[in-house]
Amino acid sequence: MILRAATRLFSAKGFKETSMAELSRMSGVAGGTIFYHFKNKEELFLSILEGFKSDIVEEFERYRRERKFDTGLDMIEGTISFYFYLVGRMEDRFLLLHRHDAYELAEVNPLCGEYLQSIYNCLLDIFEQAVQLGQKDGSIADMPARKTAMIILCMVDGLARFNTYKLYDAGALYNELMQSCRRMLQNNQTQQQEVDSC
C-alpha cells in the first residue's frame, strides 16, 4: 500500500513536492509505520526504482518465454510493442522514470543514479539481445549491437514520453516507428528480397 501510494504521488508531484504526511493520508498508513519500513523519503523512492527494475525484467522474461520469434528482427518488433504495452500498464512508474527531478536526486544521491542507470541498462540489454539474435540469423545487418540498441531505445522511449505526458498519441506513429526500425536494421540482402517480392 505504501509503495503503490508513493509511486502515484512521486509520479504526479515529483520527489521534492511529495511529503511523507501526504503519503500517510493517501495510503491510510500511519507515519510511524511508513518510517518503520522506510527510514526516509529517499529510501522509499529507491525501493520503488528497485521494484520497477525487477518488474520490467520479470515481465520481459515472461513475454519472451510465451512468444516465439522467427528472427531477431521479429523479436525487435515484438519488444517494441511490448514496451509500449508496459508503458500503458505501468504508467505511474514510467512517468516517475521520465520526471526530471529523479535525475536531480541522482546528482546528489549516487545510489539513485545507479538505480536509474540499471533500469535503462536492463532495457538496453533486452534490445541488444534481439539485435544480436538478428545478426546471427541474418535478419539484422552487422552493426555495433549495443549502440544500435541504444538508438532504438531512444526512439521508442522518446515516443513513450510523448504519450506519457499526453503530448502526442504514440499509437499514431507506431507504424512509422516500425518501418524506420526495419529500414535501419535490415541488411541490404533482406531489403532487396522484400523489394523483389513486391
Summary of the structure (lengths in Angstrom):
residues: 198
radius of gyration: 19.5
end to end distance: 55.0
largest distance: 69.1
contacts: 587
relative contact order: 0.11
helix: 82%
strand: 0%
